[in-house]
Amino acid sequence: MALTIAMTIAADVRADSKLGDLAVLAIVVAAALKARIILSRYLGLSCAPGALTAFTATVVVLLAAVAFSFLASAFLH
């Protein structure tokens, strides 16, 4: 729950302005941590460390691609 609150604060959903670089990175880090916790605890992958690592790596790569697209679009405009 704390990570969800942290993501909401970082996103600053009340503001009309575009997210800054640090806010995007904070959201990505919080999302990665949240995904790791869900994979480990709720889906039981803590018993299979190899699968946990593979799924976590996949999530991190996808989040990095999304973050890169947001940050790159800010530089193009």
VOGU-567043 format. One record per residue: x, y, z of N, C-alpha, C in turn. Coordinates in steps of 0.02 Angstrom, whole numbers, plus 50000, padded with zeros to 5 digits. Atoms other than C-alpha are relative to their C-alpha. Example, Ala and Ser with C-alpha at 12.3 -4.5 7.8 and 13.67 -1.06 7.14 Angstrom:
// VOGU-567043
500454994150000506154977550390500455006050000;499584994149997506844994750357499615005550037;
// end
This chain:
// VOGU-567043
500414994150000500005000050000500445006350000;499564994249998501435011850038500295001649931;499734998750067502145009549863499475003149955;500544997050039500455013749787499935007450017;500034993049979500395029749889500605003949973;499404996750026502185033849839499945001449925;500084999050072501755031549655499505005649986;500504994750009500225042749672500305006850014;499674993749984501245056349755500495002049946;499514998650052502615054949625499675002149934;500354998350062501355055849483499685006950003;500324993549989500565071649557499415000849953;500575000450046498915067749472499585006350000;500394993949998498185084549523500295005549956;499674994850039499435094749423499864999349926;500104999950072499145099849244500654999449961;499355000150034500995100149206500224992849985;499725006550019501975086049128500494997650053;499555002849950502955074349241500735001549982;499294998950011504785078249263500384993449998;499585006050006506215066049240500034996150066;499955003549936506385062249425499344996750019;500655003049985504525059049444499894993649960;500075006050042504535046749299500444994550028;499555005149972506035037749373499754997450067;500285002249935505225037349546499424995249989;500575004450015503655029549472500244993349974;499735006350028504665016649375500314995750056;499695003749945505675011749529499464997150047;500545002449956504095010449636499624994349967;500365005250036503225000149502500414993549998;499575005950001504724988349489500014996650068;500025003049932504764985949678499334996750014;500675002849989502894983049683499924993549960;500055006250040503004970249542500404994450031;499575005149968504424961249631499654997150062;500355002449941503404960249792499414995549980;500575004050022501874953749700500234993349973;499745006350028502884940849604500264995450055;499695004049948503804935049758499504997450052;500435001949944502484935049894499334997149978;500685002050016500794933649811499954994649948;500015005450051501224922649663500454994250019;499605005549973502414911949766500654998649964;499385001350036503944914049657500625000450044;499425000049954505044915849811500284992950006;499775007149998505144896749804500384998149936;499655001350063505834897749627500405006249981;499614993850011507214910849627500185001449927;499854999050070507654908149445499435003149962;500604997250032505884911549387499875007150024;500094993349972505764926449504500475005049967;499504995750033507354933749430499815001449928;500184999250070506764930849252499405004649992;500594995750004505054938649280500165007150021;499814993349978505814953249374500405003549946;499604997050054507064956249235499555002249942;500474998350053505654956049107499615006350017;500384994149978504644968649207500455006249998;499534994350000506174979849229500155002449929;499874998150070506554979549042499405003649971;500614996750026504744983949000499915006950031;500064993549967504704997949129500535004849975;499474995750026506365004649064499815002649930;500224997950067505645005048887499465005350005;500544995049991504105014448946500305006550025;499694994049973505155026649048500405003649946;499614997050054506315029448900499545003649950;500464996850048504825033148786499725006550028;500244993849969504145046048910500555005350000;499454995149995505835054248935500215002449931;499804998150067506245054048749499485004849969;500514995550027504575062148705500065007050029;499914993449969504965076248826500555003949964;499454996650035506575079948732499835001749928;500184998850070505755079348561499535005949992;500484994450005504475092848601500285006350026;
// end
